[in-house]
Amino acid sequence: MEQRLQKLIAAAGIASRRHAEELIIGGRVNVNGKTVTELGAKADAEKDHIKVNGKLINHLLKPRERVYVLLNKPRGYLTSMADPEGRPLVTDLVPSALGRLHPVGRLDFNTEGLLLLTDDGEFTNYVTAARNRVPKVYQAKVKGIPPEVAIARLRKGITLDDGVRTAPAEISRLRATAANSWFEVVLHEGRNQQIRRMFDAIGHSVVKLARVRIGPLVDEGFKPGEWRMLTSEEVKRFYGKPRLPRVKPSRGRRRLRVSPR
């Protein structure tokens, strides 16, 4: 059966559907020997030879168990599949035996906390799409004590330095000292370094940031660098649907050595 190419690429676990569209537009997808750059193009994985970046992906579209990992990302790791500067990657923190996993969304280099990795592009697309309103909860330590009127601006949405306006956010003041304040921030979108840029816009820069919840998954006291597999029930709670792809069973928490930085 023919399906849109971006859907097939996402189903192969190579990228989210949005990233798959970028691969197509960029001329990095080939069907039966011909480069395809049209987003509406379709293919049949049973009949057509589909290549992404020169590699055949048909075998990745056969029914198989998907892998879903919850990681406590340490500071000093890049949420990416590769880096020309050679910086440490979050994918280095999980065993290669789990297969080719990609991050679900991103956390910037100096942000720590919960991060999902998977080989399921459709799951990535669902969790990261703003329309599905999967909450991401952060705790931020900021310089000084922002006035309530400034926090109210952030709650309503604020125009960032690139001219893009943020969606309304839930922000709660947790505690404060003479020098710093702590806030809990709930986002349903994920712009690059959004929370840092939001607080910069009101003159109170973030000095520490951690994600403590993704959808139904909360901070479990993981130490930086620890990870575990999700259960099928945990994956189901993201969708709220009874039927999902098969999931490899959880094998418990794993701790990896992370070099002090």
Helices and strands as residue ranges (DSSP letters): E 2-4, H 5-11, H 17-25, E 29-31, E 34-35, E 42-44, E 50-52, E 55-56, G 58-61, E 68-73, G 90-93, G 96-98, E 102-103, E 112-118, H 121-128, G 130-132, E 136-143, H 148-156, E 170-176, E 180-187, H 194-201, E 206-214, E 217-218, E 227-229, H 232-239, E 253-254
